[in-house]
Amino acid sequence: MAISPSEILSELASTRPRPTAVAALRAAVHARRMLLVKSLLVRVDRFDTVLTPAVRRRFEQDWETLERTERVAPAAVRDVLDYPMTGAWLTEALAAPAGTEFERHLAHLSGVSAAAVVRAGCEVDQTLTLPAAVLALPGIGVLNCPSGRARLVGRDGRVRVADGTRGAGVVFSLREAGGTPVAEPAVSEEVGWSGLRTLPGGTVVLDDLDPYRVPASGIGPSALPAARRLPSARGLWFDRWRTARTFMSAADPARAAEIGDVLRAVVPLAAPPQPAEGAPVSATLRAAPCAVLTQLPAGGRELAESLVHEIHHTKLAALNELLPLCRPDGAALHQVGWRPDPRPVPAVLQGAYAHLALTDLSSRMLRGRVLPSALRRWAATQFPDYREQVGKALSILRESDELTSAGREFVHRMVRHHESLGMTVRSCV
């Protein structure tokens, strides 16, 4: 069922999970991704005279593979193109200057097209040329290919990906239509294959491999890089994820389900050189919605907070693709309660929306009867802080002339929900 822009604004402004709105946002993410793909095609044509013949041939082969796969399995191609780090790659490629840097990014299309073949389980028999001697399959894993070539052979729903010379590789099969490809039998790291792991109880992957998972400039003021891949760290992430799911299922089952619906990947960030106080650093990249980049949190509650916070950045970024909420080129800066540095209006809106979701979550924790008393005490402390911070930010936004008409309507509906949370909690005290 189609949903109108006004209904999307209304459903999202409360921060409550709304499946129809999430579906509309997922469509917006896909539309944006297809626009980036078309922009890449235009850029390749524009640089045609400066691309080497070998680069041009490789691009045409990869593009043909992607088109052929889409004809037999469009959902598999969409899955790969919509994967968060595919968006990060496209953004990097489109920003790269002509020459070796652009050609280096363009080579990643081999991994994108191969991932689509693997997800589709379709027939294929081809050799890929890999300048970096690595085949990175978005959302699936990475195969080291010292020969600089990779062989793809697929039939009967099974696809083998192997180094072009040694023959060492991995075989994938789909256990169910639309599912995640499964390596069979278990393949050790000795053959050069490293696969992503799915976090317990769902389809979200722990992506500690994709070459585009963290920008080269890092994350935050400390320019945090991606965390190193360590088996011991994987166990800690799985433990935190299980605890976070248990906590969210008890505190707010609808939000627990939304996390699984919106997210595709969690990307571990490195710990800072010096131990830092406060919450772990987390981020959502506009180029890679549906992925949360975060340091390992102290516990499941902290991870749940980061997930709720970051998926609302994804939701608002996707909404902004459908309905721009802020006018461009705004110059005003404002102080907010959750950051020491003054923020422009779009950042105030992003932060207010994410913290409104946390205000809503803590209000439900206060009203819940199945949560441990320690968590309810924590919510009793956090709720008034969150509510005050959001209230001040909403006042800034209501007075701003940098919002579009859609932005003003969205903020108005956020205000109504913010006021209702105060009344709801007072009635429970």
C-alpha positions in Angstrom: 0.0 0.0 0.0 1.4 3.4 -1.0 2.0 5.9 1.8 1.8 9.7 1.3 4.6 12.1 2.2 2.4 13.5 5.0 1.8 10.1 6.4 5.5 9.3 6.3 6.3 12.5 8.3 3.6 11.7 10.8 4.7 8.1 11.3 8.4 8.9 11.6 8.2 12.0 13.8 7.1 10.0 16.9 10.3 7.8 16.4 8.0 4.8 17.0 8.6 1.8 14.7 6.2 1.9 11.7 6.7 -0.9 9.1 5.0 1.0 6.3 7.3 4.1 6.8 10.4 1.9 7.1 9.4 0.2 3.8 9.1 3.7 2.1 12.5 4.7 3.5 14.1 1.5 2.2 12.7 2.4 -1.2 14.2 5.8 -0.9 17.6 4.3 0.0 17.4 2.1 -3.1 16.4 5.0 -5.4 19.4 7.0 -4.1 21.7 4.0 -4.7 20.5 3.6 -8.2 21.1 7.3 -8.8 24.7 6.8 -7.7 25.1 3.8 -10.0 23.9 5.8 -12.9 26.3 8.6 -12.0 29.1 6.1 -12.0 28.2 5.0 -15.5 28.2 8.6 -16.7 31.6 9.2 -15.1 33.1 6.2 -16.7 31.9 7.4 -20.1 33.3 10.9 -19.4 36.7 9.5 -18.5 36.7 7.0 -21.4 39.6 8.6 -23.1 41.9 8.5 -20.0 41.0 5.0 -18.8 43.4 2.3 -19.8 42.1 -0.4 -22.2 42.5 -3.0 -19.4 40.5 -1.0 -16.9 37.7 -0.4 -19.5 37.5 -4.1 -20.4 37.3 -5.1 -16.8 34.6 -2.5 -16.1 32.5 -3.7 -19.1 32.9 -7.4 -18.0 31.8 -6.6 -14.5 28.9 -4.5 -15.6 27.8 -7.2 -18.1 27.9 -9.7 -15.2 25.7 -7.4 -13.0 23.2 -6.9 -15.8 23.0 -10.7 -16.6 22.5 -11.5 -13.0 19.8 -8.9 -12.6 17.8 -10.5 -15.4 17.6 -13.8 -13.5 17.7 -12.6 -9.9 16.9 -8.9 -9.5 16.4 -9.2 -5.7 20.0 -10.5 -5.4 21.4 -7.6 -7.3 19.3 -5.1 -5.3 20.6 -6.8 -2.1 24.2 -6.1 -3.0 23.7 -2.6 -4.4 21.7 -1.6 -1.3 24.3 -3.0 1.1 25.6 0.0 3.2 29.3 -0.3 2.1 28.3 -0.4 -1.5 27.0 3.1 -1.0 30.3 4.1 0.7 32.2 2.7 -2.3 30.1 4.5 -4.9 30.5 7.8 -3.0 34.3 7.4 -2.9 34.5 6.4 -6.5 32.4 9.4 -7.6 34.6 11.8 -5.6 37.9 10.4 -6.8 39.9 12.4 -9.4 40.5 10.9 -12.8 43.5 8.6 -13.0 44.9 5.9 -10.8 42.7 6.7 -7.8 39.5 6.5 -9.8 40.6 3.3 -11.4 41.5 1.8 -8.1 37.9 2.4 -6.8 36.4 1.2 -10.1 38.1 -2.2 -9.6 35.8 -2.9 -6.7 32.9 -3.4 -9.1 34.4 -6.9 -9.6 33.5 -7.8 -6.0 30.1 -6.2 -6.3 29.2 -8.2 -9.4 30.6 -11.4 -8.0 28.6 -10.9 -4.7 25.5 -10.6 -6.8 26.3 -13.9 -8.6 27.0 -15.6 -5.3 23.7 -14.3 -3.8 21.8 -15.3 -6.9 23.4 -18.8 -7.1 23.2 -18.4 -10.9 25.2 -20.1 -13.6 28.6 -18.4 -14.3 32.0 -19.3 -15.6 34.4 -16.4 -15.8 37.8 -15.1 -14.6 38.1 -11.8 -12.8 41.2 -9.6 -12.9 42.1 -8.1 -9.5 44.7 -5.4 -9.4 44.8 -5.5 -5.5 44.9 -9.3 -5.5 41.8 -9.3 -3.2 38.2 -10.0 -4.0 35.9 -8.2 -1.5 32.3 -9.5 -1.7 30.1 -6.9 0.0 28.1 -8.4 2.9 29.7 -11.8 2.4 33.5 -11.7 2.9 36.9 -11.4 1.4 39.1 -13.8 -0.7 42.8 -13.2 -1.0 43.9 -14.0 -4.6 47.8 -13.8 -4.8 47.6 -14.6 -8.5 45.7 -11.4 -9.1 42.8 -13.4 -10.6 39.7 -15.0 -9.3 37.6 -17.8 -10.9 33.8 -17.9 -10.5 32.1 -21.1 -11.5 28.4 -21.5 -10.7 25.7 -24.1 -11.4 22.7 -25.7 -9.7 22.5 -23.0 -7.1 26.2 -23.3 -6.0 29.0 -20.9 -6.8 32.7 -21.6 -6.3 35.0 -18.6 -5.9 38.7 -19.4 -6.0 42.1 -18.0 -6.6 42.9 -18.1 -10.3 46.2 -20.0 -10.0 46.2 -22.0 -6.8 42.6 -23.2 -7.1 42.1 -22.6 -3.4 38.7 -21.0 -2.6 35.2 -21.4 -1.2 31.9 -22.8 -2.4 28.6 -21.0 -1.6 25.1 -22.2 -1.6 21.7 -20.7 -0.7 19.9 -22.6 2.1 16.8 -20.6 1.3 15.7 -18.2 -1.4 16.7 -14.6 -0.6 18.9 -15.8 2.3 22.5 -15.2 3.0 25.0 -17.3 1.0 26.6 -20.0 3.2 30.1 -21.2 2.7 30.2 -25.0 2.5 31.9 -26.9 3.9 33.6 -24.8 6.5 36.7 -23.2 4.9 39.7 -22.2 7.0 41.6 -19.0 6.7 44.5 -21.0 5.2 42.9 -20.9 1.7 42.6 -17.1 1.9 38.9 -16.9 2.6 37.5 -14.7 5.5 33.8 -14.7 5.8 31.5 -12.2 7.7 29.6 -13.6 10.7 25.9 -13.0 11.2 25.1 -11.7 14.6 22.9 -14.0 16.7 19.2 -14.2 16.2 18.8 -12.3 12.9 20.4 -11.3 9.6 22.6 -8.3 10.7 26.3 -9.0 9.9 29.3 -8.0 11.9 31.3 -6.4 9.1 35.0 -6.2 10.1 36.3 -6.8 6.5 34.8 -4.6 3.9 37.5 -2.2 2.6 34.9 0.7 2.5 33.5 0.1 6.0 35.2 3.2 7.5 36.4 6.3 5.6 40.1 6.8 5.2 39.8 9.9 7.4 38.4 7.9 10.3 35.4 8.6 12.6 35.0 11.5 15.0 37.5 14.0 16.4 40.0 11.2 17.1 39.8 9.9 13.5 39.1 6.4 14.7 39.9 3.7 12.2 38.2 0.3 11.8 39.0 -2.2 14.5 41.3 -5.0 13.7 39.7 -8.4 13.1 40.3 -10.6 16.1 38.5 -13.9 16.9 38.5 -12.9 20.6 36.7 -9.6 19.8 34.1 -11.4 17.7 33.0 -13.4 20.8 32.7 -10.1 22.8 30.5 -8.6 20.1 28.3 -11.6 19.9 27.9 -11.5 23.7 27.0 -7.8 23.7 24.6 -8.3 20.8 22.7 -11.1 22.6 22.5 -9.0 25.8 21.3 -6.0 23.8 18.6 -8.1 22.1 17.4 -9.5 25.4 17.3 -6.0 26.9 15.4 -4.5 23.9 12.9 -7.3 23.7 12.0 -6.7 27.4 12.1 -2.9 27.3 10.6 -2.2 23.9 9.8 -5.2 21.6 8.7 -3.1 18.7 12.1 -1.3 18.7 13.9 -4.6 19.0 12.1 -5.7 15.8 12.9 -2.4 14.0 16.6 -2.7 14.7 16.6 -6.0 12.8 14.4 -4.5 10.0 16.5 -1.4 9.4 20.1 -2.6 10.1 22.2 -4.6 7.6 25.6 -4.3 9.4 27.5 -3.4 12.6 31.0 -2.1 11.9 33.5 -2.3 14.9 35.6 0.8 15.4 39.0 0.7 17.1 39.4 1.7 20.7 41.0 5.2 21.3 44.7 5.3 22.1 43.8 6.5 25.6 40.8 5.1 27.5 37.9 7.6 27.2 35.1 8.3 29.6 31.5 8.2 28.6 29.6 6.3 25.9 31.5 4.6 23.1 31.9 6.5 19.8 29.3 5.5 17.3 28.3 6.9 13.9 26.1 6.5 10.8 27.6 7.5 7.4 25.2 9.3 5.1 26.8 7.4 2.3 26.1 4.0 4.1 22.7 4.1 5.7 21.6 0.9 7.6 25.1 0.3 9.0 26.1 1.3 12.6 29.8 2.1 13.2 30.6 1.8 16.9 33.3 0.9 19.4 32.7 -2.1 21.5 30.3 -1.0 24.3 30.7 -1.9 28.0 27.5 -3.9 28.0 24.3 -4.8 26.2 22.3 -1.7 27.3 25.0 0.6 26.0 24.9 -1.2 22.6 21.1 -1.0 22.5 21.3 2.7 23.1 23.8 3.2 20.3 21.7 1.1 17.9 18.5 3.0 18.7 20.4 6.3 18.4 22.1 5.4 15.1 19.1 3.9 13.3 17.3 7.1 13.8 20.1 8.9 11.9 19.5 6.4 9.1 15.8 7.0 9.2 16.1 10.7 9.1 18.8 10.6 6.3 16.5 8.4 4.2 13.5 10.7 4.9 15.6 13.7 3.8 16.1 12.0 0.4 12.3 11.9 0.0 11.5 15.2 1.6 14.3 17.7 2.2 13.8 19.0 5.7 16.4 21.8 5.8 17.2 24.6 3.3 20.8 24.5 1.9 23.5 26.8 2.9 22.3 27.6 6.4 25.0 29.3 8.5 23.6 29.6 12.0 25.2 27.5 14.8 23.5 26.5 18.0 24.5 25.0 21.3 22.9 21.6 22.2 22.9 19.5 25.3 24.6 16.4 23.9 27.6 18.1 22.2 30.2 20.6 23.4 30.6 22.3 20.0 27.9 24.5 18.3 26.0 22.7 15.6 24.3 23.7 12.4 20.5 23.3 12.1 20.6 20.0 10.1 22.8 18.5 12.9 20.5 19.9 15.6 17.6 18.2 13.9 19.5 14.9 13.6 20.5 15.0 17.2 17.1 16.0 18.5 15.5 13.1 16.5 17.9 10.5 17.8 17.6 11.7 21.4 13.8 11.9 21.1 14.0 8.1 20.3 16.1 7.6 23.4 13.6 9.7 25.5 10.8 7.5 24.2 12.8 4.3 25.1 13.6 5.5 28.6 10.0 6.4 29.2 8.9 2.9 28.3 11.6 1.5 30.6 10.1 3.5 33.4 6.7 2.1 32.8 7.9 -1.5 32.2 7.5 -4.0 34.9 9.7 -6.8 33.6 13.0 -4.9 33.7 15.4 -5.3 36.5 15.1 -2.5 39.1 18.7 -1.3 38.2 17.6 -0.6 34.6 14.5 1.3 35.8 16.6 3.4 38.1 18.9 4.2 35.2 15.9 5.2 33.1 14.6 7.4 35.9 17.9 9.3 35.8 18.2 9.5 32.0 14.6 10.3 31.0 14.6 13.9 32.5 18.0 14.6 31.0 17.1 13.4 27.5 13.7 15.2 27.7 15.3 18.5 28.7 18.0 18.3 26.0 15.4 17.5 23.3 13.1 20.2 24.5 15.8 22.9 24.2 16.8 21.6 20.7 13.1 21.6 19.5 12.8 25.2 20.7 15.8 26.1 18.5 14.3 24.3 15.5 10.8 25.9 16.0 12.4 29.3 15.8 14.7 28.5 12.8 14.1 29.9 9.4 16.3 27.2 7.8 13.6 24.5 7.8 11.5 23.7 4.7 7.8 23.4 5.0 8.2 19.6 5.4 10.9 20.2 8.0 8.6 22.5 10.0 5.7 20.0 9.9 8.1 17.3 11.0 9.4 19.3 14.0 5.8 20.2 14.9 5.0 16.5 15.1 8.2 15.8 17.1 7.1 18.5 19.6 3.7 16.9 20.0 5.3 13.5 20.8 7.9 15.1 23.1 5.0 16.7 25.1 3.1 13.5 25.2 6.0 11.6 26.7 6.1 14.0 29.7 2.4 13.6 30.4 2.7 9.8 30.1 5.5 9.5 32.5 3.9 11.9 35.0 0.8 9.7 35.0 2.9 6.7 35.9 4.9 8.3 38.8 
